[in-house]
Structure formats: structure tokens, C-alpha cells
Amino acid sequence: MSDDELIWRIAGGSGDGIDSTSQNFAKALMRSGLDVFTHRHYPSRIRGGHTYVEIRAADREVQSRGDGYNFLLSLGDSFARNPQEEAYYGNEEIKPLSENLDELREGGIIVYDEGLISDEDVEAINLEERAEENDWHVFPMDLRGLAKEHGREVMRNTAGVGVTAALLDMDLEHIEDLMEDAMGDDILESNLEILHEAYDTVNEEYDFEHELRAPTGEHDSEQALLSGSNAIAYGAIDAGCRFIAGYPMTPWTDVFTILSQNFPDMGGVSEQVEDEIAAAALAVGASHAGVKAMSGSSGGGFALMSEPLGLAEMTETPLVLVESMRAGPSTGMPTKPEQADLEFVLYTSQGDSQRVVFAPGTIEEAYEQTRLAFEIAWDYQIPTILIYDQKLGGENTNVDVDFFDREPAPDLGSTLTEEELREAAHDNSGKFKRFDYENAEDGVAPRSIPGQKGGRYLATGNEHSPVGHISEDPDNRVAQMERRLEKLEKIREELDEERESNQTYYGPEDAEYGIVTWGSSQGAVSEAIDRLNEQGHSVKGIGVSDMMPFAEQEVRAFLESVDEAMVVEMNATAQLRGLIQKELGQYGEKMTSLLKFNGNPFEPAEIVEGYEVNLADEDRQPDAQVRIEPAAGD
Amino acid sequence: MSAFNAIGEEREIDRDEYTPGVEPQPTWCPGCGDFGVLKSLKQALPEVGKTPEEVLTVTGIGCSGKLNSYLDTYGFHTIHGRSLPVARAAKLANPELEVIAAGGDGDGYGIGCNHFIHSARENHDMTYIVFNNEIFGLTKGQTSPTSPKGHKSKTQPSGSAKTPLRPLSLSLNAGASYVARTAAVNPNQAKEIIKEAIEHDGFAHIDFLTQCPTWNKDARQYVPYIDVQDSDDYDFDVSDRAEAAEMMRETEDVLNEGTVLTGRYYVEEDRPSYGQEKKAVGELPDQPLAERYFDDDAEWERSYDLLERHT
């Protein structure tokens, strides 16, 4: 826990504008030269229900939530449906204050809207007493009244930001600039008035006794604040994808929305369709007709895509699907993060899986691996899936603008032109040998596109002959199956030998203890590893992205290099550990699991604690809501 | 210059071109109505000036799904019930392709019915042929969505308690802009209807009665048939939605009593196709999207140019 950082939490009801306010405040902090990381926590409701966004800002890289936080701006829930204590959900009006207290650090600051949260309610939660115990600095402010006086009640967010800036001794310049960018003239003036009024009121009325101030910093280059969903959408754009089909489902909808909004200006096509079976089938159809296409969903919707996915495998139609995980099973917890769809995505659909699966864990990986997914899908004519969790999709962090300065890659890979088709093999009737196992290279038989002269063939989900006719001939079957599977082995070779590794490493290379993780948990793991090493432990980590073909070589080398390992993932059944054991055929006795599945992502301290409990060989579970699953034989 | 030179090619087309030179023996039973669909398609396509390589035939699963094994165009034999979403996307990716989707009554009115409704609603410019034999053939004779009430099968041994689905009425209400019924036993009418359907700018649905001599022996061979346009007993305006609806209802009612009515039921000429609608709102490019990937001079937008909103 360090004091050189600000972790600002804005809490209110769903619909109170928490998201947009926090987005602008995060940008203001970024523009002031800090690195930022946001975490959003929200219920599966349109209005009301406790929601918050946390912004962590520091003059150093931040890749994760922190442990707890140090500044609470509680707006109260203006959409509360149940302001009574005895209601099923309890008194919701005060929840944005009461439910956030447990994680507030000692010495932290609380600002709440006394225009909405009543004195009796505050008394009922013993705020005064708790503030004293924890050395919290409490600032009740009539944000609602202030907003009403100079504009409209909904502008109380702005008042809250003004109060925040005053208490943290922040310059208003960046906040004003952002408001000017984001707001129309009709509301800008009132908002600016409210901002200043709130700022001045705090400075006039309070003597500050708290120590917390906004950190200061400077960036060497221009920064952009974006989410994993942005990065995936932008990777797709730069890979030349111009067709997306989908059906709304949280949290995948973000990627779908971003591309739907951008495609019309880029000559692209977006289709919202009747269900996810159709969505994936449309992507297959568009790809078949010569366009770089994608689809995606979250768990339940992705389940419907199993059949079109298998069709793409069998017909060797290039395809990129994204699967945005949320807590399951079934409808599960729609707005909460989890990493429990790994096995599902690896194996869903009948027959032997013939797909590639990447699991990016950071914004940069999300962008890079999306581009890679398209490249591999079109080179090898194979479906490629990006699996990522709600946390990576929805959370914003700053990235160098220059990172995105690259050439687009719209190339269709192993697709022939009409000219090339003239040289290609055909059968006696002039049908193109689309699935020619005799002339395939690395298992890849080049494809034609409908409308091309000399390219006609039949694509079918049945086993088929070189020109595509349905065939159950045993020799043909074996040749076709082996050819398709050969592609996977070639992809494995390419990933291992020809490309920069998709795996990310943390900590000192010669460390004795290893932490294996995947997806967005990498951020918290990386920070935990830093802390453990500072405390004198010898720990390193690997974030695994290549799930299929699995990063066999690298994970084996990593596990060989340590005495013991812990696999950290957000699920209840240790799916990555299971995959490692399946792929490597050993290490079951070397790997303990640290699991979390309560709907909240890991905090670094929880990983530190898990490590300590495991290392001490204690026969107990950590105090945090995480579970240790012992290694085989323990 | 186009990357797809089979499209729009002006030349004499021999109908034999549609027969694969190395023809797989059709696996359909002797006397199967599916032969009728294949034959009328082979006649209709050259007559509307389409060459085999500008046509994409997308089929589902079932006996009907084998259509593109025996029709030598570009073909995509998909999965059960999903021919329409694949076909729709191919049309959006390259609107110059002639797209024909086909499947059986189980495929289109059962497992794929959701797609049928939405494809008709959206009015995609394509032809959709449903081989309607009122039975599941390939899985050996189970009750289908169009099997008559009381029809006995291995899966409904006491006779189906369900009223059959009304394909024509459903199609009209869903939004198809061309709806017709024809029968395999009437190849001349079938050919003409297929030609009209292909030339129609919008979703053209043909309910094609295809007798199943193996698994639906009780059913009629769909003879004698009556063409509602030729018969003096029927008089309605195919461009009038209400009159079409009434005629469809009667047609569906009498089929199970042994009267086979066929012909055009609804033709809406002036409704824009989905592609036209989508272009009008700026969500479909003027140039076929597929062409762009083969155009070396095409300029591709970059995400780098979108970053201002994030800084």
C-alpha cells in the first residue's frame, strides 16, 4: 500500500452518470501526466443499484486495482427504488456511502451529498464513530443543492468533481478542457459555474487536515485512455475487418457497439441479427464471400455459436470470434468478471477442435492479439477466438498514442486471385480443388471466392473430397483430417519460433517461486510479484495467452525453472491449471491454485496473502474471499 | 476492374453447365420431388442469364441440402436451419452475387424458422426455396412442422396433435415481398416461378411441394394441382396484401383435404430490398465490400486516426 497514489472512487446509482464523470476525471488525471487505471463495478440493472468506478492514478505504471482506495465521492443513489431499511435490497439511497466504507483506507477522504443522503441515515451507519477509528476525513456537501442553484440537479456530479479537485489541490485546467470538449453550450456554462462554486466553497469553508493530495507526474509522449474493448475493436479495424454481426449481450456488447459506430464511416458493415447462431453464421457467410468478418458474444450467446464455429472449422472458413467472459454458469452474474469459460471456448462444438484461442490480458495484448487472430485466421483458414474477461473489456488505462501508429493489414492471406486460379488444380469438370490435400502447404489449401472465374467448389460441413463433394471414403477422410490438424502444428511452430512471444513475464528470471496466470489477472499478479520481491521473497510470473495451440514450450520452461508454482485465476475449478496438466502431462504436484470467484477481480494484496499462506504450508484458507486449491498429492 | 469476372458475364449459357461434369449420383430416392427442383433450377438459371460462377447456392441439412451437390454453382452446404444467415451475409459482402438459399420444411420452418422470419422481415434480395414434403426424410420419416394433424410417424405414433404450420401466411406476415407455391410435379410452372423469384428485388420465398415417395407414402403426389392464376375459380390481386392473405389461408386449409393450389400469392414490386435500405442509411458501401480486398489501390482507415477521442 503506497501513499504516492490516488485511488478515487465515485459511487452512486446506476443511471447517475458515474461512468461518464469518471471517464472525464480519469482523462484529466492522465492529461496531468499520471498513469491511470479504472475499475468499474456495476449491477445488472438499468437504474438504481449500487455502482462505482474507481480510478487509480500514480506517477508510475499502474496495471491493476490497488488494495482498497483512499478517496470516496459518494453521490448517494438518486434512483433508489427502496429507500426503506426493511426492503429486500435494504435502504438503497445510502448504499453508495455505506457499502463502500469497508475498503476505504485509513486516513482516507469521504465526500458525500448531504442533499440526498439524510443525517438520520448517516447516523444509522455510525459514520462518525467509524471515521474517528479510521482517521477518515469526512466532508458532507450539499451537492444537489449546489447543482440545482446553478443548473440542474443531475449536474451534482460536476459539483462532486469540483469538491474533489479542491480537496486534492488539483488544478481545474484539464477538467475544464474536458468539459468543454464533451458538453454542448447549453449545459457547459452551468457546469463550469457549478465546478468553480464547489471548488471555491471547499477552499473557503474548510481547513484541510488530511494529507492526501493528487500526485503529479509527466508523460514522455502523448497518451490515450482506452479499454480492452476499444483495443480489440481497433485491432480488428487495423486488420482490415469490415464486417461484424452480433446480438447484444453484456459485456461483449462494447466491442460490437464500437465497431458498429465506426464501420459506416469506413465502408464496413455491421449487422445486429436475430440471435447468436445467426450472428456467427453471418460472419461465416461474409468471410466465405471474401470479406474479413467477425462476430462474438459472452458465455450464453457464445454457446449458440458452437455450430457455426464447427462449420467454420470444417469448411475452413477464416473467422474471428471474441468471447467476453462474465460470471457463470448460465446467466450467472452478468456484470461481474470471471475467467471460467476457458474450457468451454477450447472445446465447444462437436468433433476434434481445430481452432486457435488467444487470451489477452492487457490493453496492448488485446490489440496485438486481435491483429494476430485475423492474420492467422486468414493465413490458415481457421477460426480464431479471443477470450477475455469483463474486467479487461471494461477497464480503461493509458497507452502511448504511438503504439497504434502502424500499417493496416487487410490482406486475405491464403486466398487466390482469378489469375492465380487459372494456374490452380481443377477436376475434369472444371471444379476447383479447393481442399486439395496433395498440393497443400503447411496443411493449407488456398481458397477461391464466389464470383471468381474458375473457382467454383462446394463448401460443406460434411467430410468432403478435394473439390468439396461429400465423401465418406476412409482414405480421403484421413488425408483431410490430417491436413487440417497439420495447420495447428504449423501455427504452433510459427508462434514458438517466428513471432515474438504472446506470453508476458514478470519478476526476476532466476526466482525460485512461480506464479502462473492469464487474462486481466496479470495486472494484480504483476503488482503482487513486485511487492513480494521487495519484501525479500524470490518470485516471478508468467501471463499465458496462447491457449490453443498451447504455449507448451514456454510454460514448461517456466515451471521447470521454479521449485513451486501457484496458478492464479478467477474461477472455481482451476481451469488453466487443468489445461497445463493436460497439455504438459505433468506438474500436477508442483502447482497450487489461488482462485477467486466472488464476482470481484483480484487485488494484489490477496495474491500476496495467498502466497504467504501457501508458503507457510498452513492448513487454512486465506482471510480474503479467495480459495487455495492444493497441488496434487498435498 | 472487378476481381469477380464471372459476375455479369454476357454469353450463351448452356443448361448442361449446371450439371457437374463428374456428377455425383444423386442420393435422392427414385420418384423424389427434389429432382423437380433441381431440374427447374437448371432450366431457369440460363434463361435469366446467370452463369454458374456468379451464383452462390446455400443449403441447409436434409435431402434438400444436397441440392448444391448436383447443381454446379458455387455452393455452401451449411448446417441444419442456417442457410439463410450464411446466404444473407454473402449477399451483403458482395451484392452482385446471385444468392439462392434452399432447405427443407424441417430446416426452414422448424429449426431455422427464426432466421426465416427475420430474413423475410428484412427483405434481403435473394431467393429462398423450401422443399416442402411435409416430413423429415433424411432421418427416416418423422413428423415435420408441416405434417398434417393426425399424421402418424415413428415419433408421433398416435398421430400428430399439432396443427401444421402455415408457410405462406407466415412468410407474408413476416415481410417477404414475393411469395409463391409450386410443385415438383409441375416443372413448367416451377421454372417460371423460380425465374420470377430470381429477378425479384427482395426476399422471394418459394414453398416448393416435393413429394416424398419413401417416408410420406400416405401423402398425395400433389396431383392434380391447380394453378390459381390459370383457374377461373380463383380471382385475387397478388399485389393486394389482404387478398393474398385470404388466398394463402384457403390454400393452406385445402392442402390437407387433397386440393393442391399453387401459383404466385404475393408480389410487392416497389418495396426496397434490405441492401437498398441499408445503403440509404449509409451502412452499406456502394462498391461491393468484397471487391475492396482485391483492390491494390484501396485505402484502409486506421485506428490511429480515431485516437483523438481518447486523449
Interface residues (C-beta under 8 A of the other chain):
Chain A: K27 R31 E222 Q223 A224 L225 L226 N230 A233 Y234 G235 I237 D238 G240 R242 F243 A245 N262 F263 P264 D265 M266 G267 G268 V269 S270 E271 V273 E274 D275 I277 A278 A279 A281 L282 A283 V284 G285 A286 H288 A289 G290 V291 K292 A293 E307 P308 G310 L311 T315 V401 F404 D405 R406 E407 P408 P410 L412 T415 T417 E418 D427 N428 S429 G430 K431 I449 P450 G451 Q452 K453 G454 G455 R456 Y457 L458 A459 T460 G461 N462 G468 H469 I470
Chain B: A3 F4 N5 A6 I7 E9 P20 G21 V22 P24 P52 E53 E54 L56 V58 I61 K66 N68 S69 D72 T73 Y74 G75 F76 H77 T78 I79 R82 L84 P85 V86 A87 R88 A89 A90 K91 L92 A93 N94 E96 L97 N114 H115 I117 H118 K278 G282 E283 L284 P285 Q287 L289 A290 R292 Y293 F294 A298 W300 E301 R302 S303 Y304 L306 L307 H310 T311
